[in-house]
Amino acid sequence: MSEMTQVAAKLTIPVNNNPEKPHQEYELELSEDSYGNLFIDADSINQLGNTRILFKDTKGMRNTAADESKISYIKPSGNNDNGVPQGILLYRGFDVKQLATHSTFLESSYLILNGEPPSKEEFKQFSDELKANRIIDKQTEEVINQFDRQTHATTIMSAALASLAARYEDKYNMASDEDRQELAIRMIAKMPTITAHILKHQQDQRTVSPDEELGHAANFLHMLFSTQAKKVVSDPKHIKVLDMILTLHAEHSFAASTFVARTVASCGTSTISCIIAALTALSGPLHGGANEEVVRMLEGITSDEIPDIINRAKDPSDPFKLFGFGHRIYNAMDPRAVVLRELTMNIIKESHEEKPSDILKTAILLEEAALKDEYFINRKLFPNVDFYSGLAMMTLGIPTNLFPLIFATARTSGWLAHIEECRKSGASIYRPNQYYTGWKFRPIGWP
């Protein structure tokens, strides 16, 4: 990893009411990250004395580095496979596609949380502690069961997490590294159990307890699909697919929900409350709910309608939104989508269910049409992770309304790592300025 380097940059600003010196030059510092990308150091603006200058970024902070991090790195484009440019995503320096293929979600979670891959002894201890904390308390179960079965799953999960916060947070000292680590393990362990309990409640079925003999992904599928009358033994291929889905969604730099988690953590807020805030952000249809929208969109169209769908997506006057294409960060193929596309193709080829095959056919034709269209090519609107993650989960039998909870279960590892990084760095409370364009002061002129 390269050292942070400092080079000079000059800023010339006008000086009002000074005809002899209409402009003033100031030197600003530039910081260089591990890959040589340059960032203007906003802290150096303090040297400008009485002249107050703020950077204006009205595009969702797209051009702003809100903080320093060592957890993950995204390169918008870098690889080229079969003529299709692909982005790069690294967890602690390791390529996410290799991690998803060669390691497990828990191994990746340990890496994300601790900075290095676990040794055999470290992983056994980590895995054993997770297994010991899978069960949720009766209070949290009762909170879940109080909701109407039609309530959206993320709303129920937020309440379940609030129940956990009420039960656990006062028992943990947020100033203690050991307590925060123990609470992090509890959260990773309990998220699949909460998700499975919510599904069973919505299906009006009795819940299924965790199986200590099963690994993380296998136990997750067991709790989702087994019943009191029948224990389902999942196909090893399906276990690996779910594990890969979890790994691919575990971390993604300063995505909206992660930034929310860090913002709340910067206030000194306890861990579970930070995760509740992140979950709320994740639930939006432009973030964690996007794969749910993709499947709904694909279910509502036929192959014959694809040319019309493409034209509608290109028409700025049409309110139709084509979910699953383009990404805020990548200007190439989302590397996670590359893995999920192959996964989806493989598991659906082995399926004999008619409906998934029809949706896959539509998805493939839609992808092909978009990749050949000049509008999509010029704007680099490639299929993203949401385009295939929902299809992959659907082929495993996971209901559409549960997709955001699978996402949240995976992303909890990343959220926890960022919450911990924020705490350990001693970051100041996040408080960006605004670019105010409203009225100046005006007196009240009515009686």
ABEGO torsion letter per residue (X at the ends): XBBBBBBBBBBBBBBBGBAABABBBBBBBBBBBAAGBBBBBAAAAAAAEABBBBBBBABGGAABBABBBAABBBBABABBBGGBBBBBBBBGGBBAAAAAAABBAAAAAAAAAAGBBBBAAAAAAAAAAAAAAABBBAAAAAAAAABBAABBAAAAAAAAAAAAAAAAAAABBAABAAAAAAAAAAAAAAAAAAAAAAAAAAAGBBBBBBBAABBAAAAAAAAAABBAABBBBBBAAAAAAAAAAAAAAABBEBBAAAAAAAAAAAAGBBAAAAAAAAAAAAABAABAAAAAAAAAAAAABBAAAAAAAAAAAABAABABBBBGBEBAABABBBAAAAAAAAAAAAAAAABABAAAAAAAAAAAAAAAAAAABAAAAAAGBBBBAAAAAAAAAAAAGBBAAAAAAAAAAAAAAAAAAAAAAAAAAGBBBBBBBBBBABBBBBBBABX
